[in-house]
Amino acid sequence: MIIKCKYCLPQTGIEVPEFSSSDRNCLLDCNKQSPLRAILWIKDNFNLNLDIAKYIVTHINTDYGHCNRCAYNTLESENINCPKCGAFNFNWP
């Protein structure tokens, strides 16, 4: 899956793996403990480089339905660009 965030480079987007529900849960838990732990987990389990792993973790929202960048709080899809500011969010329950 290719994701794009209007505030981040590259403009062409980043190819990210399709995460299973167990992968998502693990990433959410790791990210709550430490974003660095989540980055390393992605690198180790999906063989992605550091830049892509950082990009992914940066876009995981910490509160379901809330945009990482602005105050918008009714995101409804799992992988969504915020309708208010346009930032990409991994909006996982």
C-alpha positions as CSV (number, residue, x, y, z in Angstrom):
1,M,0.0,0.0,0.0
2,I,1.3,3.5,-0.8
3,I,0.6,6.2,1.7
4,K,1.1,10.0,1.2
5,C,1.1,12.8,3.7
6,K,1.1,16.3,2.3
7,Y,3.5,17.5,5.0
8,C,6.1,14.8,4.6
9,L,8.5,13.8,1.9
10,P,8.6,12.1,-0.6
11,Q,5.7,13.6,-2.5
12,T,5.3,10.3,-4.4
13,G,4.4,8.5,-1.2
14,I,5.9,5.5,0.7
15,E,5.2,1.9,0.1
16,V,4.3,0.2,3.4
17,P,3.3,-3.4,4.1
18,E,-0.2,-4.4,4.9
19,F,-0.2,-4.9,8.7
20,S,-2.2,-7.7,10.2
21,S,-4.3,-7.0,13.2
22,S,-1.7,-8.6,15.5
23,D,1.0,-6.5,13.8
24,R,-1.1,-3.4,14.5
25,N,-1.7,-4.3,18.1
26,C,2.0,-4.9,18.6
27,L,2.9,-1.6,17.0
28,L,0.4,0.3,19.1
29,D,1.8,-1.3,22.3
30,C,5.4,-0.7,21.2
31,N,4.6,2.9,20.3
32,K,3.0,3.6,23.6
33,Q,6.1,2.3,25.4
34,S,8.5,4.0,23.1
35,P,8.3,5.2,19.5
36,L,11.9,4.0,19.1
37,R,10.9,0.5,20.1
38,A,8.1,0.6,17.4
39,I,10.7,1.7,14.8
40,L,13.1,-1.1,15.7
41,W,10.2,-3.6,15.7
42,I,9.2,-2.6,12.1
43,K,12.8,-2.7,10.9
44,D,13.3,-6.2,12.4
45,N,10.0,-7.7,11.3
46,F,9.5,-6.2,7.9
47,N,13.1,-5.6,6.8
48,L,12.4,-1.9,6.1
49,N,15.0,0.9,6.3
50,L,15.1,3.3,9.2
51,D,13.5,6.2,7.3
52,I,10.5,4.2,6.3
53,A,10.1,2.8,9.8
54,K,10.2,6.3,11.2
55,Y,7.7,7.5,8.7
56,I,5.3,4.8,9.6
57,V,5.6,5.3,13.4
58,T,5.3,9.1,13.0
59,H,1.9,8.6,11.3
60,I,0.4,6.1,13.9
61,N,-2.1,8.2,15.9
62,T,-2.0,7.7,19.6
63,D,-5.7,8.2,20.2
64,Y,-8.1,6.4,17.9
65,G,-10.1,8.9,15.8
66,H,-7.8,11.8,16.6
67,C,-5.5,13.3,14.0
68,N,-1.8,13.4,14.9
69,R,-1.4,16.9,13.5
70,C,-4.5,18.9,14.3
71,A,-7.4,18.9,16.7
72,Y,-9.7,17.0,14.4
73,N,-11.2,14.1,16.4
74,T,-13.6,12.2,14.2
75,L,-11.4,10.1,11.9
76,E,-13.4,7.1,10.8
77,S,-11.2,5.0,8.5
78,E,-8.1,3.0,9.3
79,N,-5.7,4.6,6.9
80,I,-6.9,8.1,6.3
81,N,-5.8,11.6,5.4
82,C,-7.3,14.0,7.8
83,P,-10.2,15.9,6.2
84,K,-9.3,19.1,8.1
85,C,-5.5,19.4,7.7
86,G,-4.6,16.6,5.1
87,A,-2.1,14.8,7.3
88,F,-1.9,11.0,6.9
89,N,-3.0,8.9,10.0
90,F,-2.8,5.2,10.7
91,N,-6.1,5.3,12.7
92,W,-6.1,1.8,14.3
93,P,-8.6,0.9,17.0
